Amino acid sequence: MHQVVLELSGSRKVHVISEHGTKEEALDKYVKLVEANKGSPITSKGKYTIRKKPD
């Protein structure tokens, strides 16, 4: 299970945007978010990343 998350700047907190069964599905979601943000993973609130779901 993989998650697309927004790592909040200035803190260690993350906001889970979506969860996916495969890394490929998570990558598709990540790419769509980055494209919607003018091609940048960095936003005013933090940055988008993909991670393996913690146990």
C-alpha positions as a Markdown table, in Angstrom:
| # | Residue | x | y | z |
|---|---|---|---|---|
| 1 | Met | 0.0 | 0.0 | 0.0 |
| 2 | His | 1.4 | 3.4 | -1.0 |
| 3 | Gln | 0.2 | 6.9 | 0.0 |
| 4 | Val | 0.3 | 10.2 | -1.8 |
| 5 | Val | 1.0 | 12.8 | 1.0 |
| 6 | Leu | 1.5 | 16.5 | 1.4 |
| 7 | Glu | 4.4 | 17.1 | 3.8 |
| 8 | Leu | 3.5 | 20.3 | 5.6 |
| 9 | Ser | 6.3 | 22.9 | 5.6 |
| 10 | Gly | 7.6 | 24.0 | 9.0 |
| 11 | Ser | 6.4 | 20.8 | 10.7 |
| 12 | Arg | 6.8 | 17.0 | 10.7 |
| 13 | Lys | 3.1 | 16.5 | 10.0 |
| 14 | Val | 1.8 | 15.0 | 6.7 |
| 15 | His | -1.6 | 15.1 | 5.2 |
| 16 | Val | -2.6 | 11.9 | 3.4 |
| 17 | Ile | -4.3 | 12.8 | 0.1 |
| 18 | Ser | -4.9 | 9.2 | -1.1 |
| 19 | Glu | -4.0 | 5.6 | -0.7 |
| 20 | His | -3.3 | 3.2 | -3.5 |
| 21 | Gly | -2.6 | -0.6 | -3.8 |
| 22 | Thr | 0.4 | -0.2 | -6.1 |
| 23 | Lys | 3.2 | 2.3 | -6.4 |
| 24 | Glu | 2.2 | 2.9 | -10.1 |
| 25 | Glu | -1.3 | 4.0 | -9.1 |
| 26 | Ala | 0.2 | 6.3 | -6.4 |
| 27 | Leu | 2.6 | 7.7 | -9.0 |
| 28 | Asp | -0.3 | 8.5 | -11.4 |
| 29 | Lys | -2.1 | 10.5 | -8.7 |
| 30 | Tyr | 1.2 | 12.3 | -7.8 |
| 31 | Val | 1.8 | 13.3 | -11.4 |
| 32 | Lys | -1.7 | 14.7 | -11.7 |
| 33 | Leu | -1.3 | 16.7 | -8.6 |
| 34 | Val | 2.1 | 18.1 | -9.7 |
| 35 | Glu | 0.7 | 18.9 | -13.2 |
| 36 | Ala | -2.2 | 20.7 | -11.6 |
| 37 | Asn | 0.3 | 22.7 | -9.5 |
| 38 | Lys | 2.1 | 24.2 | -12.6 |
| 39 | Gly | 4.6 | 21.3 | -12.8 |
| 40 | Ser | 6.0 | 21.7 | -9.3 |
| 41 | Pro | 5.7 | 19.3 | -6.3 |
| 42 | Ile | 6.2 | 22.3 | -4.0 |
| 43 | Thr | 3.1 | 24.2 | -2.9 |
| 44 | Ser | 2.5 | 27.1 | -0.5 |
| 45 | Lys | 1.7 | 24.6 | 2.3 |
| 46 | Gly | 4.4 | 22.0 | 1.7 |
| 47 | Lys | 5.4 | 19.5 | -0.9 |
| 48 | Tyr | 3.8 | 16.4 | -2.5 |
| 49 | Thr | 5.5 | 13.0 | -2.0 |
| 50 | Ile | 4.8 | 9.3 | -2.3 |
| 51 | Arg | 5.5 | 7.0 | 0.6 |
| 52 | Lys | 5.0 | 3.4 | 1.6 |
| 53 | Lys | 2.1 | 3.2 | 4.1 |
| 54 | Pro | 3.6 | 2.9 | 7.6 |
| 55 | Asp | 2.6 | -0.3 | 9.5 |
